[in-house]
Amino acid sequence: MIMTFMEVILTRYVPLSLFIALILALGAFVLPAQISAESLLQGAHAVTSSMPKSCRACHRGMRMAIAGEEKVCFSCHGDAAERSMMQSRGYLVGSVELADIKTVLNKPYNHPVLAVANVHRQNETLPEDQLKAPRHAECVDCHNPHVVSKENPFAGIPGRRVVNAIVDIEFEYELCYKCHADSANLPGDSTNKHAEFKVTNPSYHPVEGEGAKAYVISLKDPYKARAERPGDVSILTCGSCHGNDDHNGPKGPHGSNYEGLLTENYVTADGYSESAFVYALCYKCHERSSILGNESFPEHARHIIGQTSPGGGTSCYSCHDAHGSSKYTSLIRFNEDVVEPSRDGRLEYKQTVGVALSGSCTLICHGVEHVERSY
């Protein structure tokens, strides 16, 4: 009965990090196998052939409490010098390949892991339900180090509600939604990504499910609006667009040299000369020749390249939201920094009923008024 009471205290009321520290400190005191230090570890960090000292590789003294968990993570997931130190002390052995996440986090556009420390709290509620709760992104917000694996980097992270229970995340977007969807303290310049990706919207990029259209004329292989054969890609992830711009470097949305933490360049400002690089993110899936050949919209080239000469065009972003549109088909969502309402106050797009790839716009763009301008 005494041991059962200790199990309850340790497993329910003591923070996991302190629980492990107690186990290591007690040394000769033998706890039941079901709550031993080793039984808490699964996944990559449970491989004793590469981490022979198990929990002690991360939980040593007060280093995590003093320096924050990032410093501990970077001992192995930092630069070569830091990993060499871990190897010299016997905490890391063998030829295991580990990515330098720290360097990627130092790129201009990143999740602000290096900007905060010791903000994350065990069992905190996300999305933040308090307006003044500090927004943060620490390693353990996205990765559970006790069960994480290369195959499932967000294993063990709770966040998906099923009936009245919170279950582990299954899809990557569920993890992203914890901070970028129904968060009470969503920044003013941010939007609810879940609202944009909903499969009930008139249009959306296929993250939560296959797209609204059965066929998209400009798609490159292997991308398809509907998967029909093995190898067809009809579902994307947040990581399809957001992540490391170095395709040979560490995967994941840690950092990028491109604005928006994007894997490819995407200029959203007005007035740039069209090129394969300027809209590389779009051309990753959509044939440039199809877009400039006006196959899906007869005025694409005129808008993107410019009416009279190269350099006078407008960005794809001026008319399209890359996540989705709750109002229009074809991802139409006007950038109101460039596009204004018409003189009678209308800013709208209307699709011609029953006619594919046909519609009209009412707005002012670059000083030119369109009143039900059809195409």
N, C-alpha and C positions, 0 to 999 in steps of 0.2 A: 504493500500500500504506500509506503514511503517513496519508493521509486516511481510509482505511477503518478504521485502528486508532483514530483520533480519534473517528470515528462511534461505534464500539463503546464507547469510554470514556464519551463524552458521553451516549449514549442508554441505557446499561445501568447505569452506576455512579455517575453524578452526579445528585443530586436535581433534579427538574424545575425548581424555582424557581432553583437555582443555574445550571442549564444555560441558562435564558433570560437570566439576568443576565450570564453570560459572553458570550452572543451580542451583547447590547446594548453591553457594555463594549468588545468587540473592534472594533466599528464597521466599519472598512473591510475587515476580514478576512472573506472571502466563503466561507461554508460551502455544501455541496451543497444544492440546492433541497429534497431530501427531508427534511433536518433543519434547515431554516431556521426562524426564530422563528415566521413566519407559518403554516408547515405544522403547527405544534403546536396551533393554535387552530381550533376549529370552533364551530358554534352561535352563540349571541347575542353572545359577546365577539369573534367573528371578523368582525363587520359593521363594516368600516372607515368606512362613511358616518356611523356614530355614534361610533366609537372610532378616529379616524384615526391615533393614535399607537400603536395596537395594544398589544403587551405592556407598553410603558412606562406605560400607564394604571394598571397595578397594580404592576409591578415597577420601582420607582424607589429607588435607594440601598438602605438597610437598613430601610425602614419596616416591611416585613412581619415581619422577624426581631425587631425591637424592640417593635413594638406589637401583633403578632399579626395574623392575616389578617382578623379581624372588622373592625378599624379600616379596613383597606383596602377591604373590601366595603362598609362604610357610607359611604365617600366618594361612592358612587353610589346605594347602597340605604339611605341614611339620610335625614335631613331635607332640606328645600329649600335650606338654607344650605350644606350640605356639597356638594350637587350643583352649586350655583351656583359654588362654588370650583373644581370640576373643569371646569366649562364655561369659566370665565374663563382657565384655563390651557391650554385647547384639548384636553383629554383626552376631553371629552364634548361632542358637537355635535349639532345637529338637534333635532327635537321628540320624541325618544323618551321614552315614559312609563315611569318607574321607580317601583316601590313603596317606601314607607318601612318597611322591615322592622325597623329599629332600634326604632321606636316600638312596634311590635307585640310585640317581644321584651321590652319593659318592662312588659307587662301582668302581672297577679298570677300567672297560671298560664302557664308557658312552658317551652320547651326552654331549658336553662340556658346559652345561648350567651354571655351577658354575664357569667356567673359564673366562667368559666375562660378562659384564654388560653395559647396555645403548648403545649397538651397533646397535640393531635393530632400523629401522626407519619406520614410518608409510608410506605405499604405496611404499616401496622400491621394486625394480625390481629383481626378481629371476626367473631362475637361474642368478647368477651374470654375468652381461655382460661387466664387467670391470676386467681386469686381476689382478689388485691390490686391488680390493674390498675385505674388510675383511670377511673371512668366519666365520660364527657364528651360534650358535644354542641357541636361547632364547625361553622361554615358548611361547611367542606370534608368533614365527615363525611357530609353528605347531598347536597352539590352538588359536582360536578367543574367548576370555573370554566373549564376549557379546552374543554369540549364541551357544557356546559349550554345548554339552550334553553327557551323558554317552553312549548313543546309537550312537552318531556321534561325536567323539572327535575332528575331523578336520572340523566341520561345519563352513562355513563362510570364509574359507581360499581360496583365489583365486589362480589359477594356471593352469587350463586346458584351452587350446585354442580351440575354436569352430569357424571356419571361421576366422573373424577378431576380435572376442570378447574373453575376458578372463572370464571364468565362474568358479564357485566354484568347488572345488575338489570333485569328486565322489568316486574314488577308492584310497585306501591307497597308492598304488605305485605312484600315481600322486603327492602326497605330498613328498614322498622320492626323486622322480626325480628332484624336484626343486633344490636340492643341490648335488645329487649323479648321475646326468645324463649329460645333455648338459651344464654344468657350465663352463664358460670361465676360471675360476681359480681352476679347479679340481686339487687336489694335484697329484704329479707325481706318487705316489704309489697307486692311486685310478683308477678305471675304470668306464666307462660309463655304468651304470646298464641298462638303456633303450636299448642300443645297444646289451646287452647280453640277455635280456628277450624278444626280438622281436619274434613274432610268425612266422616270415619269416625265422628265423634261422633254420639250420638243427636240432638243439636240444636246449632245454631250460626247466627250471623248470616252471610249469604252473602258472605264476603270471598274465600276461596280457591275457591269454587264455589257454584253455586245451592244453596238451602236443602234441608234434609232432607225437608220437607213439600212436597207438590205444590200445596197450597192453604193460604193463611193468610187467614182471614175478615176480619181487621181492616185489611188493607193498603189504603192510599190509592193512587189512580192517580198516577204511572205505575208504582208498585212492584208487582211480581208475584213469586210464589214460583217460577214458571217463565216465562221469556220466550216469548211466542207471536207477538207482532206487533212491527213496528218501533216503537221508542219505549218499549217495556216495559223496566223496570229490575229485573233479578233478581240483579245482582251489585253489592255495595257496595265501597267502599274504606275504608281507615282514615280518610281525609280526609272521608268522609261524616259522621262524628261528631266527629272531632278536628280543630280548626283555629280560625281567627279567628272570633270572635263577631260581628264587623262584616262583614256580607255584601258590603258595597261596598268593603271594604279588601283588603289583600294576602291572597292565598290561601295555604294551607299551614299546618302545625301549628307556627307560630312562637310564638304567644301568644294568650291569651283571657282574658276577665274571668270566665269560668265555670270552676268547679273541674273538674279532669280534662282541662283544655285542650280543652273541648267547644265546638262551634259553637252549641249551644243550651243553655239551662238544664236541669239534671237534678238534683233533690234526692234524695240517697241516704239522708239521715237520717230517722229515724222521727218521727211525730207532726205532720207538716205538713198543712195544709188543701189538698186537691186543687184544682188549677187548671190552665188551659191553659199557664201559665208554669212552674209547679212541675215539670211533666213534659214540657216543650216538646220535649226531644230525642226522647222516645218518640213524641209526637204528630206529629212531623215526617213519619213514615211510617205510623203507625197511627192510624186514626180514633178520636178521643176518644169520640164517640158510641157506637161499637161496643164499646170497652172498658168504658165506664160502663153500657152496655146489656147487659152480661154475655153477649155473643154467643159469645165463645170460652171463657169460664169463668164459671159461674153465681154466683161469689162475688167477682168483680172489684170491683164498686162497693162492696160491704160492706167489703172490705179497704182499698181506696184512699181512699174518702171517710170511712169510719169506721162503726162498728156503729150508733151512735145519733145522732150529730150530726157535722157537718163539723168538722174539726180533730183528730179522733181516729184518722185513717187511718195506714196504713203505706206506705212507699215501694215502688215497683216493684222496687227493688233488694233488698228483704227476701226476695224469692222468686226473682228472675231475675238471671242473669248476662248482661249485654248482649253479651258476646263469644261464649260457648258453654258447653255443659255436656257433660262427658265421661261423665256418669252418667245423666242424665234427658232426656226430651223437653221441648219447650216452653221451653227455656232455663232450666229449673228448677235453681237453685243457691241454697240458703238462706244468708242472711247470719247467721252465728252470733253476731253482736253483739246480734241481736234474737230470733232463733229458736234454741231450745234443744232438746236431746234429750228425749224423753218420760221418764217416771219409770222405765221399764224400759230406758232407754239407747238408744232408737231415734230416729233423725232421718232420715226417709225419705219418699219419694213413690213411689207405685205407680200406673202407668197401668192402667186396666181393659183387659184383653186383648180386642181386637176391637171395642171401643166407643170411638168418637171423642169427644174432649173430656170424658172421664170418668176418674176415678181416686180415690185416697185419700191422705191425709197422716197421718203419725204424728210428733208433735212437741209442743213447748210454745211458744206465741207469746203475748206480752202476758199471761203467767200462766195462759192457758187451754190445757189439755191436749187434744190431738187424738189419738185412738188409732184408726188406720185410718178416719179421718173421711172419708166418701165424698161425692162430689158428682156 
